[in-house]
């Protein structure tokens, strides 16, 4: 097929907030125990943190990690996870039917963040607990002076405050599966009070209001409007969560899901701006897409109820999942003006790009690579290209463009990067790339992932689904001819000469 892409600096949709490349660690399955924390592992450091995991997290260049849940947080007593380990209680986690030993808690996670070069996005429990426990946690984490909670932190060996800037006001509070689920009005009131008190404790923090648990949730739309109507002045972001699946083994529809994602994002922006208009407010609420990924491969995997960190949600990702996750992140970047935070859910073992053996090996899943490319090369400003390409119809969608793409322009590094998915199962694409006001930019690297069976996966000792380098495409002045293989992920990097 033939296609064209036109690009200009003027096509900027927004500056990319680095926090768009965030991820998520929940006390769930082997994300913490056997994942980031595994004292018996040969690479474990003095804090029991796996350095092989930290190395891969650094490869992903993740600047922000959400913690400790997820559904888990809605029953979590943060006080259980601080202080002397031997005194910490074992608790039943009703979210995932396991026992939480609390060996690893908030301070351990903050140490991990420092070592992984990431900031923490901390979630508070607004399910079984409330505003009081939330503001106490802010005081424990962030207060410099002497106060009961700050002094408790000191007595635990942490003289300096952690200075956590970003806080989630609960998690998926509309969902019946959530401990302490609420109506939008009840949640709006609680989130408003919690956020006010948390910000009175530390005026430098930002808070995220829970949106609906997905676009398919029956509460979607009205929930955001009602909760925001109440909490608009005290919060900064509203959250979005979305996972996709390919149960019907309908790959064209699966890869077309980004059309739905686009609608979802646009709708949430509209709801935020509707409340802004209604309130005649000068303040804009931005979006925190703090859970997104493919999730379905591991459904119904058996586990022993009330056991400690059993394998849960251990999806093994295939090549088509890599193409969809790349397309999802491209879609988020198209809205870089309003999406300021996003978290690939999750980071290690649990629906994750990094997979470990407890006490043993590690590998990069297929979805690791598109994220790695975007996070490392997709900085600066997002440029939304004009794409002309053939379209297809499938069972769930019509008029799906075969080519999905975003470009990023890093003024400081004088680099341009074009990220592109060719969704056709069988047709290569010859793409004419026209650069309008980007004189002197010449390609210096062309990376792709292609030629794999759509169901191909990676495993321990076999990362066969991985990117490779290609010959640099020819450029004729401001026109570059890029040949992309059928069913491929592509990254073209250019530098100003
Ligand atoms: O990421 C897994 C789970 O998905 C999270 O705990 C929850 O927030 C969502 O439903």
Boltz pocket constraint, residues with backbone or C-beta under 6 A from the ligand:
constraints:
  - pocket:
      binder: B
      contacts: [[A, 26], [A, 69], [A, 70], [A, 71], [A, 72], [A, 171], [A, 172], [A, 213], [A, 291], [A, 345], [A, 346]]
      max_distance: 6.0
